[in-house]
Amino acid sequence: MGLRGVYVGRKTAALVVLLLAALLLVLAALGVLYGLCSRRGAAPASPTAGPTEPALAPTSASASASAPGPTRPPGPWSGARLPRSLRPLHYELELWPRARAARPGAPAAFTGRVNITVRCARDTAAAVLHSAGLRYGPPPAVRGPRGPVEVARLWLEERRQYAVLELRQALRAGGRYVLQLAFQGALDEDLHGLFLTRYADRGRPSMLIASQLEPTYARNVFPCFDEPDMKATFNIRIVHDPSYVALSNMPAIGVSEMKDENGSIWTVTTFDTTPKMSTYITAFVVCDFDHVTVTERGKEIRIWARKEAVEKGCVDYALNITGPIFSFLEDLFNISYPLPKTDLVALPDFGAGAMENWGLMTFRESSLIYCPMENLINRKAFVSLIVSHEIGHQWFGNLVTMSWWNDLWLNEGFASYFEYIGAKYVEPKPPLDRMFYESVLQPVLRVEDTMSDRSLSQKEEKVKGTFLPDSLFDIVTYSKGASIIWMLSSFLTERLFLKALNSYLKAFSFSSANQDDLWTHIQMVIDAQDEVQLPASVKNIMDPWTCQDGFPVLTFDPSTGTISQEQFHNIRKKDNTTSYNNTWIVPITWVRNGSSQPIVWLDETSKMFPEMQISSSEHDWILLNMNLSGYYRVNYNSSYLKRIGKLLENNPEVFPVVNRLQLIDDAFSLTESGYLEIESALDLTKYLAKENDIFVWYIVLSNLMPNDLECTLKDYEIYPLLKKYLIKKMLPVYHYYAGIIRQNDDVLADDYFAETYLEHLLRKACWLGLQDCLDLCSELYAKWMDNPKDQIPAFVRRTIFCYGIAMGSDKEWEFAWEMYHHDNSTTDDKDILLYAMGCTRESWLLHRYMESGVNGSLFSSNNTIFLIYNLAATDTGLRIIWKFVTENWPLLQERFGNAPLYAVLNGMERLVNTDLQIQELQLFYNATLEENERISTTTRLQSAKLENKEKAKLIARVTDWLQKNIDD
């Protein structure tokens, strides 16, 4: 606040002048002393200090720094991307995390210094680089070919996350300069940037420091040119607690000691120079983990994890597969891995599933660890897929990086594709095509069925600003990218595809590329041969798949051989604001009467293929999208689907399993979106008594009895009809697997799909009331109660526990409660038991369970919310939860915020059918939620009401079909 109209006398004014002059002399003397100290290498700040003590001046506190203001004129700092005037060549980086093993719970900070060698591409009087959450001091310096360049000031453009060094002389084009900065940051537990995490090992508390810099968190750790195409080499040095080991991208080449100003000893680990690489794949870990080691083709591979996990052999599987996958991909790409070592680290707490940092890959512990006692092929497959994905990144992402985040799919799509190729090499038993359909193609098609508003490759101007890249790490980038590559490989042939990739990787090694660069190198390979003929250039074929949103649905008329295409969308929804006019050049693989046919191309909206006309014979058939290599759905008319249904009833083996999957999944998806009548999709299920593939059953049951409709279906006439229809169909496959579970589940040790989907089959059979299923659950649960060491097979444990408790009394529930609190129960067992205790049909037990979860300290907050969600998914549980929440809302809101309310809302939505019901719910919501939340809740309930009315109409049609098609 300013003062006005204050009178100052002459004597007073003279005294003030003298005091100011004296103060300036003192400041000048201190400045000289400071400069001398800094040149001699002043002692570092106390490493035992808290995060505010290390003596780094705030950015706005020195003569060389000033706070950013809204009145700054436009300049090189005004753009959403860094100016191109400076290009980084090399970083000399030192990081000093101020954390001690003896003080694992203390707050911490880190300090650092960096010298960045840059090449000036055009004259500039400002050096602009990225910085976020860092403080600076002593003042920065710039050295040039003719000596120091004076820095006028350092200031932060916080909105852009820039640090700006304004210079008194311009840097000249062609010159090399070194930017010297010292900095400090907070060492938080937020799992990005440089972070600290706490965990227990052998029952003792411990801590570690690790990094996660993708996409834009390198700037939170050190000032840098944090864009993927601004590659440079790095010399890294880490100062750390002597009882810990430090890891980075390259091997350590020196370990020494130093003392801080208090005389405390610290270890300094220096690492070899990295290849030229992006900032986001630099990595740092400081830990006291143990490790196992192997050498593959002369290069060291180490797997690091908690000592307890290493002792139990839980990292041996990762060790055994990492080297072979590396060698396999080296041979496949015909390009050697360029680093001398690779470390894989299992972090107890990690925000990402894994991260491909060059030479130092980091993993969530569950993504890397496979303990021998698990003996599950699907767990092995999971670990092998994650490891293979990150190894694939060593070429696609690390060696060759997308130029900007708009082409992120060039990293993640290729890694997601080659993870299956690499995993198949080390785990050959699971069928690759079905695994790809299960985990990649089918889920992303389902997402794009309902959400089709983003293209795979975006225009660069759409991906600007600081935080946008995070939103691109989604199923479209990963799974659609992999699916498009799967299709590309299919129509090019694997030989030409790999030849083109080799050309692309060699051309852009240690550099960056965009998707047009990829198309160019594929085109070069196509032009140099005559084996594969394409209907258009590679760019014209592929750009619509990557630059347009959505995907096509192909409608096939077998009587004329005509195929037409349109952009898939929900034609039931009246939407006049969106147009669906996208078209594609579609490669169509097809099979006729069991024989594969030459590929054809749909390069128009509609096209007739005379070779695809079928005769009137019921044994003459054609299926499109053989082996599911195309990224599209196929719509057959109802009369042709009846012919396919008859063929399935006669002998389902006529069609490969993947095509049976596709037929059923496409049919139900097309029904939901209005392309096909529900009766036509249901006709395809008549053959199911002869279906023995458990993944096909999973697709069928997921479509006929989705989890979110289970309670609803029981309220309608459809339930006894569905029960009668499906139980009769599923008895053969059910009895086969139930017999194995009772006698020798080891038979399924190598059956990936049985381990993955048997639980789903069992749960649906019990939900339908199949008595043998309920008896099986009671029987196995009773055996477990008699001898807890006699473990129920892990892949069906969740359902056995649930229905064992549901069919039992309070004795079975009490035993689960006791085992939940048992010291020997694993985290996975606790999660299963937490779910299963909510399966009891005794209201008083559910009420007690709810009371314990909310009023006691037995569960974490996350587990309590999980408990509420689970109970709200059942009729009995929903009634109890609603009563409990409305009666105890102040307590719940204080402890958990609004999460319990939204958990209950999820359950209540399925019951809303009238405006009166909505008004009754709103009486409570109006008293508990803010205005904007009340509005969104009302909108949500109105939407649920309309959806429920549509579901009721659909259920009525399915009921009518079942009445006509159930065999007495």
N, C-alpha and C positions, 0 to 999 in steps of 0.2 A: 504494500500500500504506500503511495507517495505522500509527501508532506508539502503543503503549499503555504506561502507567506511567512516563512521563518526568517527573522532578522539575525545576521551574524556580524559582530563588531570586528574592527580592524585587527585588534590584538588576537582575538580568537582565530580569525582567518589566517594570520601569520603563523600562529602555532600549528594549525592544521597543515599548512604548507610544509613546515619543517618536519612534522611527523611523517607526512607522505614521502618526502625526500629520503628520510632515514629508512623507511620501510622498503623503498625501491632499492636502496643500496644493499640492504640485508638480502632481499630476494635475488639480486644479481650475484652476490657472493655465494649464496646457496646454489644457484644455477651452475656456477663454475665448479664448486665442490661436487655437485651431482654429476656433471659431465666427466670429471676426473674419475669418480667412483665407477661410473658406468663403463669407462674405457678400461679400467683395471679389472673389471669383472666383479661387481659388487656381490656380496654373499646373498644367496637366495633367501626368500622369506621363510619363516619357520614352517616346516612341513607338518608340524603337529597342530598348527593353527586351524581354526574353523574356516569356513568358506569365505569369510569377509576379511581375514587377516593378511594374506599374502599381499605384499606391498606393490600392487600394480595400480597406477592412477586411473581413476574413472576417465572415460573418453572425454568428458567435458571439463576435466580439471586441470589441464595443462595449457601452456601457450600454443601447443600444436594441435589442440583439439577444441572443437566447439559443438554444441548440441545442434541437431538438425532443426530447421525451422520451416514453417510453411511458406516463407517469403523467398526461398532460394530460387534463383532464376533457372530456367531449363538448362540442362547440360548433358554430358555423357552418362550421368546417373539417372536420367529421366526415363530410359527405356525399360521394358519388362525383361529384356535380356542384356547381358553384359555387352559393352561396346567391344568391337573387334580390334581396337587400337593396340592392345597388348595380348600376347599369347604366352602362357606359361611354358617354360622349358624344364625346370627342375625345382624341387622343393627340398630344402634342408630343414627338417622338422624335428623339434624336441617336444615331447609331452611329459609332464610330471604330475601324475595323479597324487594328490596329497592325502593318501589313505593308508592306514597302518593295519596290519593283520591283528595287532593286539587291541585295536579299537574298532571292531567290526560294526558297531552300532553308531559310531560318531558321524556327524555331518562332514562332508568333504568337498574339496574344490580341486581343480587342476589348473596348472599354469603351463605356459608353453612359449616357445620362440620359433619363428619360421623365417627363413631367408628364401624368397621366391625369385629365381632367375627368370626374367621375361624377355621376349623379343618384341621390340616396338614395330608395329606394322604401319602405323601412320602417326604423325606428330600429335602429341596430346599433352596438355598441362594438368591432367588429372589421372591418377591410377585408381580404377574402380574395380573392386573385387567383392566377393560375398563374405558376409559376416552376420551371425545371428546369436544374440545372447552373450556375446563376449565383451569384456572390458579390456582397455588397452593402456599400456604404459610400461617402461619409459616411452618417450615420443618415438615415433617410427623414423626410419632413415631410408634413403634411397641412394644407391651407389651406381654410377654410370661409367662408361669407358673413359671419361675425363675427370673422374673424381665424384665427390658427393653432390647430390642434387637436393637443394634445400626444400623441406616440406613446410609449406605455409600453415597447414592445419589438417587434422584428421577429424572427420565427422561421419556420422552414421545416417544413412537413408533407411530408416527402419522399415518403412512399408515395402521396399524392394529387397530388404536385407542386404544392403550394400555398405561397405566401408569405403569412404572416398578420401584419397590422399591428394589434396590440392597442392600443387608444386609452384615454386617461384620461377622455375625455368621449365620449358617444355621438353619432354622426352622426344628424341628425334628418330624418325623412321629408319629402320635398319640397325639401330643400336641395341645392345644388350644391357639390361639394368637388373639390379638386385633390390627387391623390396624387403626391408627388415622390420619385423613387427614382434612385439612381445604382448602376451595376452593372458587372460584368466577367464575361466568359466566355472559354472557350478557342476558338481558331479552328482547328478540326481539319480533317481530310480525309475525314470520314465521310459526306459528301454529303447531310447533312440539317442543319436549322437554318441557321446562317450558317457556311459552310464555305469552305475554301481548296482549290483544285485546281491541279495542275502539269501542264504540257503543253509541246509543242514547236511553234514557229511559224517557218517559214523556216529550219529547222534549229537554232534557238536555244531554250534553255529559257526558259519564262515561267511566269507564274502569274496566277490571277484569284480573285476572291472572289464567291461567289454564294449564293443562299438557296434552300431548299426547306422550306416551313413546313407543308405539308399532310401528315397531318391535325393533329398536335398538337405541332409543333416551333416555333411562334412563341414559346412560353414558354421555349425554349432560347436565344432571341435577346434578348428583352426581357420584363420582367414585364408581364402583360396578362391580360385576360379572354378566355381562349383557347377559347371555345365559338362554334360557327358562328352562333348567333342573337344574339350580343352584338356587334352591329355598331356602328361608330363612324367618325368621320372622322379623318384622319391628316395632320399636318404632319411631314415627314421631312427630316432633315438628315444628310448623310454626310460625315465627315472622312476624307480619303484622300490617297494619294500623288499629287503634282501631275502625274506622267507618266501617270496613269490617268484614265479617265472614270468617273463614277458614274451609275448609272441606278436609277430607282425607278418606282413606279406612275404618277406624274404627271410633266409636263414640269419641267425645272429652271427656276427663276425667279431664281436668283442664284448666282454663283460668286465666292468671295472667298478670301483667304489668312489663315492664322494661324500663329503660331510656338508650338512647345512649349517646355518649360522649358530645353531645350538650344539653343534658337534655330533648330531645324530647321523648314523651311517645309512646311506641309500645305495642301491645298486643301479648302475647305468648299463643298459643293454643296447648295443648298437647293431643295426641290421644292414645287410648288403643293399646295394642300389637296385631298385625295382626296374622292370621294363617300363616303357611308356604306357601310362594307364590313366583312367578317369579317377577323379577324386572319390566317387561314391563307392569304389571297391578297395580303398585303403582300409586297413583293419588293425585293431589293437586289442589284445587280451592280456590281462594281468591276473594270474590265478595260482592256486596251489594244487591243481589237479595232478593226477597221475596219467600216464599215457602208455600205449602200446605202439610198436613200430614195425614196419616192414619196408623192404626196398623193392621197387618195381622199375625195371629198366634203368637202374642206376640212380633213381630218385627216391628220396626218403618220404614215406607217408606215415604220419603219426595221428592217432586218434586220442583225444584228451577228454577226460570226464572225471566226475567225482571219484574219489579213491574207492568208495564202496562199490560203485558200478564197475570199475576196472577189475577189482578183486573177484567179483561174481562172474566175470567173463561176458558182461553185457555189451562190451564194445568190440568183441572179437568178430562178430558177423560183419560189422561195418569195415573192419580192417581187412577181412577176407575178400570183400567185393570191390573195394575202392580201387585197388591196383588193376584188377582185371577190366573194370569199366574204363579206366583211363586208357589202358593199352588198346582196348577194343575201339574206342572212339578215335584214338590217334590213327589207327589203321584205317578206320572207316573214312576219315577226313583226309588222310594222307598228310597230316600236319602234326608235328610233335608238340607236346605241351612244353611251353618255353621256360617254365620256372624250375628251379632245382629241387624244390620240396613242396609238400602240401600238408597242412595241418587241418584236421577236422575237429571242432570243439563242440561238445554237448553242453549247452547252457541250461541250468535248472529253470531259469526264467528268461524267456525271449519272446519279443512281440511278433516276430516273423516266424514262419515254419522253418526257414533256413535262409542263409545268405551266401552268395557265391564268391565273396571276396577272394581276389586272386592270391592263392597260396595260403590263405587262412579262412577256410569256410566255417561258418558258425551255424549251429542247428539248435532248435528247441530240443531238449533232451529226449522227448518221446519220438522225435523224428530220426534219431540216430541210434538209439539204444534198442537192442533186441537181446533179451536175456534167455539163456538156453532152456530154462524151465518153461518158457512160454510155448514153445513147440507149435507155433501156428504159422501156416504158410501165408496167410493174409497179412500177418504182422511183418513177416520177412519181406513180402512183396511191397508193403508200404515203405519200409526203410529203404529197400533197393530203389524204389521209384524216386524218393526224395534225394538220395545220394546221387543217383544218375542224373536227375534234373540239375543239381548244382554243378556236377562235373560237365554236363553239356554246356553250361554257361561259360566254362573256361575258354571256349571258342566263340560261342554266340553270346556276346555281352562283354567279355573281358578282352579277348584278342581283337574282335571286331565289335564295336559298340554302335548303337543307333545314334545318329547325329543329334537328335533331339527327342524328347519324351513322346512326341506325337507318333513316333514309330517304335514305341516300346515293344510291340509285338515281335519285332525282329530279334529281341532278346528273349522274351518270355514265351512266345509261340514256339520258337525252335527248341528251347530248353524243354518245354512241355511235350513236344513231339519226340525228341531224342531220349527223354527219360524212359519212355516205353521200349525203345530200341535197346538202350543200355541195360535196363532191368531184365528184359527178355534174355539177354546174353548170359546173365548170372543166375536167373531163375527161369529156366526154359519151360517149366511145366504149365503155368497159367497161360491160357490162350490169349495171345496179344490182341487180336482183333476184337474179341469180346470185352477184354479189360479196357481197351480204348473206348469202345462204345459205352461201357458202363460208367467210366470215370470222367470222360472228356466230352464225347459227342452228344450223348443223350442229355446230360445236365445242361449244357449250354444251349441246345435246341429248346429245352423246356424254358429256360430263362428268356430266350429271344421270342418264344411263343407269346409271352406276355409283356416283355419289355424290349422293344425294338427301336431304340432311339439313339444309338451310338454306333458309329462305324469303327472298324478295327484300327485303321490308320486315320488320324485326324489331320486337318489342316494345321500347319504350325501355329498360325495366329490364334487358334482356339486353345492352345496349351501354353498359356503364358501365366505370369504371376508366380508367386512363391509356393503356393500349396497345391495347385492343380495336379501335378504329377501323381500325388498319392491316390487320387480317385481313379487313375488308369490301371491300377493293380487289381484288376477284377477278373471275373470269369470270362468276359469277352476277350480281353487281352490274352489270357493264358489258353483257354480251351477253344475259343473260336480260332485263335491264331494257330494252335496245333492242328485243328480240324482242317483248316484251309491248306496247311502244309501237307497233311495226310492226303488230301485230294490232289494237290500239285504233284506229289511224289508218284501217285497212282497213274496219272495220265502222262507224265513224262517218262515213266519207267524208273526204277531205282538206280540203274546205272547212269543214266543221263542226269538225274537229279543230283546224285553225289558228285558227279563230274562238275556240274555247275556250281555246287557249294564249294568245292575245292578251289575253283577259280575265284569265286567271290571272297573266300576267306584269305587266300593268298594276296589278292589285290588290296585288301583293306586291313591287313594285319597291323596291329598297334595304331590303328586309325579308327575312323568312324564312317558310317554309311547310312543311306536312306533306302526306302524300299525300291526306288527307281534303279539304284545301283544293283540291287539283287536281280530285278527283272532284266537288266542289261546283260548280266553275266549268264543268266539262264538262256537268254536269246542268242548269245554268242555260241553256246553249246548246241542249241537247236539248229542254228544256221549252218553248223559245221557237219551235219549228218543228214541222212534221209530216211532213218528208221521211223521217226515219229513226225507226223505232219499235223500241224495245228491250224485251226480255221481262222486265226488272227494272230497278231503279235502277242507275245507273253504279257506285255503291259496292258493291252486292250482286253485280254482275257481276265487278268488277275486284278486290275484296278477296281472293277465293280465289286469284287468279293471283299476287298479291303477298305475301299473308300465309301461304300454305301452301307447303310444300316440294314439289318434284317437278313433274310435269306428267302430263296424261292420255294414255292410249293409247285410241284409238277403234277398236272392232271393228265392221266394216260387213258386214252380210249383205244382198247385193244382191237375193236372191230374195224377201225380204220388205220391204226398205227399212228394216230395223231397225238402229239405231246404239246401241251401249252404250259406256260409259266405265268405266275403272278407273285407279287411279294406277299409272303405269309402274314396274315393279320387276323384278328378276331372279327369276322364279318357279322357276328351277332350284335356287336356294340355299334350303336349309332354315333359315328364320329365324323362330323362334317369338316373338322378343322385339320385333319391329317390326310394327306394323299399317299397312296401306296402304289407308286408307279415305277419303282425300281425294276430293272431287268438285268439279267446276267447272261454270259456265255457259259452254258452248263455242260460239263463233261458227263455223259451218261454211260455208266457201265451196266450191263444187263445180261441176264441168263435166260435161255429158252429151254424148257424141258430138261433142266439139269446141266446144260452145256453153256459155258460162257461164250459171249459173242463179242465181236470187235466194238470198240468204243464208238459212240456217235455223239455229235455235238448239237445242242439246241442253241442256235445263235439268233433266234428270232422269238417273238412272243408266242408264236404257234408254228408248228412244223409237222409235216407228215413224213413218216418213215415207213415205206412200203414193206420193208423186211420185218416190221414189228406187227403186222396184221396177223391175228390168230384165226384158226379155223373153228368150226362149230364143235369139234371134238372136245369133250370135257377134260381130256388128258393133254391138251395143247395149252401151255401156259408160258407166260413171260413175267419176270420180276425185274424191276429197275433198281439201280443203286446196289449192285452186287458188292458184297463184303463191306457195305456201308462206307464206301470211300468218298461219296459225295456229300456236300454240306447242304442238304435239302430234304424235304419230306415228299412222299409220293402219295397222290390221291387217286385211288382206283374207284370206278363207279360201283354201285351197290350190286349190280348183276354179276360183275366180274369177281367181286369179293365173295359172292355166294359160290362161284366155281372154285375159288381158292380154298374156301371153307370146306367144301366137299373133299378136295384133295387132301387137306389136313386130316379130316376125319378118317379117310381111307389109310393114309400113311404119312404122318407128319415128317418122317425122315426124308421125304421127297425134297423138302426145302432145308437148306443149311440152317443151323441154329441161329446164326446172325440175322438171317432173313425172316425167321419166325419172330425174333425179337422186334425187328423193324416193322413187320406187318402189323403187329399188335400195338406197338407204341405209336406208330404213325396214325393208325386208325382212331385210337382214343384221343390223341392230340387234335386230329382233324375234327373229331366230334365236338370237342370243347370249343373249338373256334368256329364251328358252323359250316364246315365244308362237307361234313358227312353226318348222316343220321346215326343216332346211338344204336339203333337196331342192327345196322351193318357191322359196327364194331363188335357188338355182342355175338353176332353170328360166328365170328372168328374164334370164340371161346368154346364152341361145342365139342371140339376135338380134345379138350384138355385131359380127359381120362388117359390119353395115350402120350401125354407130354411128360417126359421124365427129366427135363433140364430145369434145374432149380432157379437159374437166372430168368428163364422165360416165365416161370411161376411168379417170381418176384415182380416182373413187369405187369403181369396180369393182375395180381392181388393189389399192387400199388394203384392201379387204375380203377379197379372195381371197389376197393375198400381203402381209400386214402385215409391216413391216420386222423386227419382233421374231421373226417365224416363218421368215424366209428360210433360215437355216441348218438349222433343224429340218426344214423341208419337204424339203430335199435328202437327208435321211437316210431318207426313206420312199419307198415305191413310188409315191406320189402325184406325185413330181417329173416323171418322164418323161410321165405322163399329162397333168399340168397344162401342161407345156411344149407338148405336141402340140395340146391343146385351145386354149390361149390364143394361141399363135403364129399359128395359122390364122385366128383371129378378128381379131387385131390387125394383120395384114399390110397391109390397105388403108390404115388410118390411119397406120401406121408409115411405109410407103413415101411417103405424101404429105409427111410432115414431114421424113423423111430426105432426100428430094429437095430440099426448100427449104434445109436446112442445108448440103448440098453445093454448091448453086448460088447462092442469094441469100437469106441470112437477113434482109435488110432488109425482105422481104415481111412479116415478123412484127412489124415495129416498132410497130404499133398494136394487136396482138393480145394483150390482157392475159392471157387464159387460156393461150395458147400459151407465152408467156414464163414464166408461173408454173408450168405443169404439164408442159411438154414434157420437161423433165429427168426427171421421174418416169416417164413413158412409156418414155423411152430407157433408163433404168437397169433397169427391169423387163424390157424386151426383151433387154438384154444378160445379165441374170441368168438368163433362161430359155434363154440360149444361141443366140439368133437370130444366125446367122453374119454377116448383113449389118450388124447393129448392132455386133458386135465388130470387123468390118472397118472400119466408119465411124470408130470410136474410134481404131483404130491409124492409119488414114489421116490424120485431122486432127491427131493428136498428132505424127506424123512431120513434117507440114508445119510445125507450131509449132516443133519442134526445129530444122528447117532455117532458119526465120526467126521468131524470137521476137516480132518486131513484128507478125507476121501473127496477130492475136489470134483465138482460138476464141470463138465467140459466148458471152457471159457467162451466158446462161440455160441452157446445156448444158455449161459448162466443167467442172463437178464430175465428171460422168459420163465425159466424154471423157478427162480426166486419169486418172481411176480405172482405166478399162478399157484406156486406152493403156498404162499401166504394167503392169496385170495381164497383158496379152497380149504384153508385150515382155520384154526381158531386163534385165540390170543396167544396160545403157546408158540405157534409158528412165528407170530409177529414179535413176541418177546425175544425169541432166539435171534432173529435178525437184528433187533435192537442191541442185544448183547454183542453180537459179532461186529456190528458197526463200530462199537467202542473198543474192540479188542486191539491190542497193540500190534498183533501180527497181520491185521487186515491191510491189504495194499490199497493204494489210492483208487485203483480201478474197482476193487471190491467194494470200497466205501461208496463210490458213485452208484454202483449197481444196487446196493442195499438201500441207499437213500431213495432211489426210484421205486424199488420193490415194496418198501414199507407203505408206500402210498397206494398199493394195489388191494389192500385189505377191504373187505366189504362191510366191516364193522364200523359204524359211524363213530362210536365212542373212542375207538382206537385212532381214527383219523383226527378227531378233535384233540386227543392227547398229543398226537404227533405234531399237529399244528402249534399247539401250546408250547411244546418243547422247542420247536424250531424258532419261535418268536421270542419267548420269554426267557429262555435259557441261553447259555453260551456254548451249547453243544455243536452248533453249526456256524460256519462262516456266513457272512452276508450273502455271498453268491449262492451258497447251498440253500439258504432259506428261500431265496427267490426261485431257485430251481425247484424246490419242494412245492411252492405255491403254484408254479406253472403246471407241474405234474398233476397235482390234485385238481386243478381247475379243468383239466382235460377229461375228467370222469364225472358222471352225473352226481354220484354221491359226494365226491370230493368238492365239486363246484358249489353245491348247496352249503356245505360246511364252511368252505373258504369265504363265500359271499357273506355269510352271517358273521364269521370271525372278523373279516376286514371291516365291515360296517360298524361293528361294535367296538373295535379296537383301533380305529383309524388314527387317532392322535399319536399313539405309541408307535404304530407301524410307520407313519410318515416321518416321525422323528428319527427312527433307526434306518429306514430304507428309502426314504423319499417317496416318489410316486410309483416306484417299480411294482410293489404289490398290487396296486390298483390296475395297472396295465396288464399284469399277469391275469387278474380276474377278468378284465375286459375281454381278453382273448377267448376265454371260455364262454362268457356271456353272449358274445357275438353270435354264436351258433344257435342261440335260443330266440333271437330277436326276429319277430315276424310282423309286428304291428307298431303303429305310432304310440299306442298306449304303453306298450312295454318300454319303448325308448323313453317316454316321459317319466315312467317310474324309476328307471335307472338314473335319469338326469336329476331327479330330486336329490340323489346322493352326490353325484358328480358336481352339481352346481354349488354344493356346500364345501367341496374339497379342492377343486381345481381353479387355477387362474382362468381369466376370461378367454385367452387364446386357446388354452387347453380344452376348455368347455366346448368351444366352437368346433375344434378338430375332433373331439370325441363324438359330438352330435353327428358330424359329417360321416365319421367312421361307422357309427351305428346305423345311420340311414343307408349307407352303402351295404352293410351287412344284411339289412332287412331285404333289400332288393336281391342280393345274391342268394339269400335263403329261399326267397320265392322261386327263383330260377332253379335252385337245387331241388325244391319240392316238385316242380314240374318234371325235371329230369328223372327224379326217383320214381315218379308215377309211371313214366314211360318204361323204365327198367323193370318196374314191378309187373306191368302188363306183359312185357316180353318174357319174363321169368314164368309167369302163369301159363303162357302158351308153350314153353319149351322145357318144362320140368317133366322128366319121365316118371310116371307113377310106379 
